[in-house]
Amino acid sequence: MKKVIYYHAGCPVCMSAEENILQFIPSEQLTMVHLGNEPEKVAEAESRGVASVPALVLPNGNVLHINFGASIEDLK
């Protein structure tokens, strides 16, 4: 099974979402990408359809935007 990718920027909204996500998705099925610490991955997230963080990219390619922490444009 492909992993779910969780893109976030480390903000309070993102960290709260992370805590909740870990209750539903086992950590071995989840890849976490902190775009504040890995800015080189912003383009990757954007190419997958991420418009804001926090966001989950599901194995089928669908993007679930969770609340609104920061625009992907703000992370560039």
C-alpha positions in Angstrom: 0.0 0.0 0.0 1.2 3.5 -0.8 1.6 5.8 2.1 -0.6 8.8 2.9 1.5 12.0 2.8 0.9 14.7 5.4 2.2 18.1 4.4 2.4 20.7 7.1 4.4 23.8 8.2 4.7 23.2 11.9 2.1 25.9 12.9 -0.4 25.2 15.8 -3.2 24.3 13.4 -0.8 21.8 11.7 0.4 20.3 14.9 -3.2 19.9 16.2 -4.2 18.1 13.0 -1.1 15.9 13.2 -2.2 14.7 16.7 -5.6 13.8 15.4 -4.3 12.2 12.2 -2.1 9.8 14.2 -5.2 8.5 15.9 -6.6 7.3 12.6 -3.7 6.5 10.4 -1.0 4.2 11.6 2.5 5.9 11.6 3.9 3.2 9.3 1.3 4.2 6.6 2.0 7.9 7.0 4.8 10.1 5.6 5.1 13.5 7.3 6.7 16.4 5.4 7.4 19.6 7.4 7.6 22.1 4.6 9.1 24.7 7.0 12.1 22.4 7.5 12.1 20.9 4.0 11.3 23.9 1.7 12.7 22.0 -1.3 9.5 19.9 -1.1 7.1 22.8 -1.6 7.1 22.3 -5.4 6.5 18.6 -4.9 3.5 19.3 -2.6 2.1 21.9 -5.1 2.5 19.4 -8.0 0.4 17.0 -6.0 -2.4 19.5 -5.7 -1.7 20.9 -2.2 -2.9 24.5 -2.1 -2.6 25.0 1.7 -1.3 23.2 4.7 -2.1 21.1 6.6 -3.1 18.7 3.9 -3.2 15.0 3.3 -2.4 13.4 0.0 -4.1 10.0 -0.2 -2.7 7.0 -2.1 -5.3 7.6 -4.9 -4.0 11.1 -5.4 -6.9 13.0 -3.8 -5.9 15.9 -1.6 -7.7 16.6 1.7 -7.1 20.1 2.9 -7.5 20.3 6.7 -8.6 23.7 8.1 -6.2 26.4 6.9 -2.8 27.0 8.4 -0.9 28.6 5.5 -1.2 28.9 1.8 1.4 27.0 -0.3 2.3 30.4 -1.8 3.3 31.6 1.7 5.8 28.7 1.9 7.6 29.5 -1.3 
